[in-house]
Amino acid sequence: MLRYYLKLGILSIRANWALSALMVAAIAIGIGACMTIVTVRHVMADNPIDHKNEQLFHVQLDNWNPNDPYEEPNEPPEQVTYLDATALLEAGRAHRQVISFKSDRVVQPEGDGVLPFQEVVRATSADFFAMFDVPFRYGAGWDAAADRAGEKVTVLSTPMHEQLFGGEDSTGRMLMMNNEPFRVVGVLDDWHPVPTFYDLNNNPYQGPEAIYTPFSLAVTGEWGSSGNNSCWKPPEDGGYEGYLASECIWIQMWVELPTRADKEAYAQFLDDYVMEQKQLGRFPRDLNNRLSTPEEWMVNREVVDDTVSVLLALSVLFLVVCLLNTIGLLLARVIRRRSDISLRRALGASKAALFRQYIVEAGLIGVAGGLAGIGMTWLGLRGIENVFADYDFIQYLVTMDWQMVGLAVLLAIVSALGAALYPIWRACSVSPASTLRIQ
């Protein structure tokens, strides 16, 4: 029977191709507008490391002003101090632990006539690559021994590797930064988490850094931080050493805790650590430590801008308007087919049979509208990309994966079926006797 209803639906669509095209266009435009914003929001809110979401935790310690919380109502600072980051790292109480911050270095490429340029560098500890499942094309990251020794080693992203050394394996070669030589130990494969969940300061959609160096090396070299720096009181001593010993927060810390028991044990360890520091005159606020999964941390930092949510609501309303137009067009089709409906009812067709026929026909229109809507979505995403072409990161926010393609078709079918319910009910309610008597 389904094949029969499909055949009737196709014949009906072809018989009223202009009206059918208008319905498909209405659905496609509504789906395109809605799915454009849904796709952008999906990318912005996506968890790039969802497979390890229950094992990774962002660390927060409340060392802030006793008279004023970092954020209302009682949020602890989003970063940690150098004193706490290094103490927790050295304690080694987690399966893996990562501390990191952003800095700026001047890269000095090889060759005459090639100008130096400034680049953002991530200074981090050795577990960064293993904890966040960072893939490598050549080589690997450094180990904990290199981190402790402050070896001048570096890992490059693929674009930076190709820019500096071309397509050849660059491991073992030297890179000059700020007149200091760094040995390349690894080159990353394609890795572009969006958002950069491990550091949500500044622009979380800018993408990962192109150069990575040991954290201890950056501190020994007195590299400045180019990320967020906040202090609730000025350092007691001057210079870089005073900055390291201060209550200023500028370092992101993550730990990997494979089991619930590990998390509970580490949470207790943090509480014990803070209580010890209180005896030394630090941490004047009440105990307020946090361990947040990547998903929880992204929600906490509101990585999805409120403007996107407003646009999403408007796009849904626009889709509703398009569906109301579709309902009007379907009602017009019912009016035009009253005679055909009445004749079929008079010949014995049941309301259920008519309902199945017209619901299949509406489904066909929905599929066509969904496929056309995918094209409209693609055009909408390209429009956003062109409008914000000055922002390099925009290309990563306007990508449509298969999940979004499937959602577009499903939304179109559901929308078409929903819009068709009232017109189909009207069609099934046509009285054969009155219509045929008029004829």
C-alpha positions, -999 to 999 in steps of 0.1 A, spaced: 0 0 0 29 24 7 40 21 -29 5 29 -40 2 59 -18 37 71 -30 25 68 -66 -7 88 -59 14 114 -40 38 118 -69 10 121 -94 -8 147 -73 24 167 -69 30 166 -106 -6 176 -114 -3 207 -92 34 214 -96 31 251 -92 13 249 -58 36 220 -48 67 241 -57 54 270 -36 50 247 -6 85 232 -10 99 267 -13 81 279 18 94 249 38 129 252 24 132 289 32 120 283 68 143 253 73 172 272 58 168 302 81 163 280 111 190 255 104 216 282 97 214 295 132 209 260 147 241 249 129 261 278 142 248 273 178 255 235 175 292 242 167 295 269 194 281 247 221 297 214 209 320 196 233 351 187 214 362 161 239 328 146 248 343 111 249 363 121 280 338 145 295 334 125 327 372 121 332 385 157 327 380 184 353 388 221 353 402 232 387 390 263 406 403 275 440 387 305 457 417 326 468 398 359 461 390 390 482 373 380 515 349 409 511 339 405 474 334 372 454 351 369 421 317 367 404 283 369 419 268 351 437 297 331 449 318 320 419 355 312 425 381 326 401 382 309 367 420 305 368 446 297 395 478 314 408 513 302 400 518 292 436 488 269 435 493 256 400 529 245 406 521 230 441 492 209 428 512 198 397 541 187 419 518 168 442 508 146 413 476 134 429 457 131 395 462 106 367 473 135 346 475 172 353 479 202 330 488 238 338 491 263 309 489 299 298 492 319 266 522 341 258 536 359 228 569 352 211 586 366 180 592 338 155 623 342 134 620 320 103 651 306 84 662 322 51 671 356 40 643 381 33 618 362 55 605 387 81 600 377 118 564 377 131 547 376 164 528 344 173 507 332 203 524 304 221 509 280 247 532 273 276 520 241 291 530 210 310 539 176 294 505 159 299 487 184 277 489 163 246 479 129 262 452 144 283 434 161 255 440 134 229 460 157 206 470 138 174 505 140 160 517 139 124 554 137 133 572 130 166 555 135 199 553 159 229 580 163 255 581 143 287 579 154 323 617 153 327 620 178 298 594 199 316 612 199 349 645 207 332 630 235 312 644 221 279 641 244 249 618 222 229 586 229 210 557 213 193 542 229 161 508 228 145 506 216 109 500 250 94 529 265 114 551 235 104 543 240 67 548 277 69 583 274 85 596 241 71 574 231 42 560 195 40 590 176 53 593 161 88 607 190 109 614 170 141 649 177 153 652 210 134 657 243 152 632 272 155 644 306 166 620 326 189 631 358 206 667 350 196 666 316 214 668 282 196 641 256 202 643 220 190 611 208 173 601 175 189 566 171 173 542 183 147 505 181 154 481 164 129 448 181 121 435 193 155 411 222 158 387 219 188 359 244 187 355 259 212 390 257 228 375 242 260 408 241 278 411 279 278 378 298 274 393 332 282 392 359 255 379 343 223 371 306 227 366 302 189 399 315 178 413 280 177 443 263 194 477 279 194 503 271 166 533 267 190 537 248 223 565 250 248 572 237 283 556 257 311 587 257 332 608 271 304 583 300 300 585 308 337 623 306 338 625 329 308 600 353 325 575 352 297 545 374 302 510 362 299 489 374 270 457 359 284 435 371 313 453 384 344 434 393 375 446 403 410 425 412 440 455 428 456 488 440 442 519 417 446 538 424 478 572 423 460 581 438 428 594 422 396 585 388 381 593 369 412 568 390 431 542 383 404 548 346 408 544 348 446 512 369 443 475 361 445 471 370 408 453 344 387 465 337 351 470 299 348 444 273 336 446 240 353 430 207 343 432 172 358 423 138 345 405 116 370 393 83 354 368 72 381 343 87 405 365 76 434 394 94 419 374 126 416 362 123 452 397 117 464 411 147 445 383 169 457 392 160 493 429 166 484 420 202 472 401 209 504 430 197 525 454 218 505 433 249 509 430 243 546 468 241 549 472 273 529 447 290 553 471 284 581 497 303 561 474 333 558 461 326 523 426 318 511 406 342 533 372 331 519 352 301 529 361 268 513 348 270 477 367 246 454 352 234 421 359 205 397 340 210 364 337 187 334 344 204 300 306 205 294 299 221 328 328 245 323 315 257 289 280 262 303 295 281 333 315 304 310 285 308 286 304 301 254 271 305 234 265 342 231 231 355 240 228 370 206 228 335 190 199 324 213 179 355 203 186 348 166 176 312 171 142 322 186 136 346 157 145 319 132 120 295 148 93 321 145 102 326 109 99 289 103 64 290 120 54 318 96 66 297 66 46 267 79 14 289 83 19 298 46 22 261 38 -10 254 57 -27 280 35 -14 265 4 -25 230 15 -60 243 22 -61 258 -12 -52 224 -26 -80 207 -6 -105 232 -20 -94 225 -55 -97 187 -50 -131 186 -33 -147 169 -63 -120 142 -65 -122 136 -27 -160 133 -28 -159 109 -57 -134 87 -39 -155 87 -8 -186 78 -28 -168 49 -43 -159 35 -9 -126 51 1 -125 54 39 -113 85 59 -84 64 71 -73 56 35 -76 93 25 -56 103 56 -28 79 47 -27 90 12 -24 127 20 0 122 49 24 104 25 20 132 0 28 157 28 58 136 37 71 138 1 68 175 1 86 176 34 115 155 21 117 178 -10 116 209 13 143 194 36 166 187 7 161 222 -6 165 235 29 199 220 32 209 240 1 194 271 17 213 264 49 245 261 30 238 295 14 230 310 48 263 297 63 283 311 33 265 344 38 276 345 75 311 335 64 313 364 39 299 390 63 324 380 90 353 372 66 377 394 86 376 369 115 398 338 107 378 316 132 345 321 114 352 293 90 350 268 119 316 280 130 298 276 96 305 240 90 275 216 85 281 180 96 259 150 88 241 153 121 228 188 110 220 175 75 198 147 90 183 172 114 173 195 86 155 168 67 138 155 98 127 189 108 113 195 73 94 163 73 80 169 108 71 205 99 54 194 67 34 167 85 24 191 113 13 217 88 -7 191 69 -27 179 98 -54 205 96 -58 205 58 -59 167 58 -86 168 85 -106 192 63 -101 169 33 -113 139 53 -143 159 65 -156 166 30 -192 154 25 -195 134 -7 -233 139 -10 -233 177 -8 -203 181 -32 -216 156 -58 -251 172 -57 -236 205 -65 -217 189 -94 
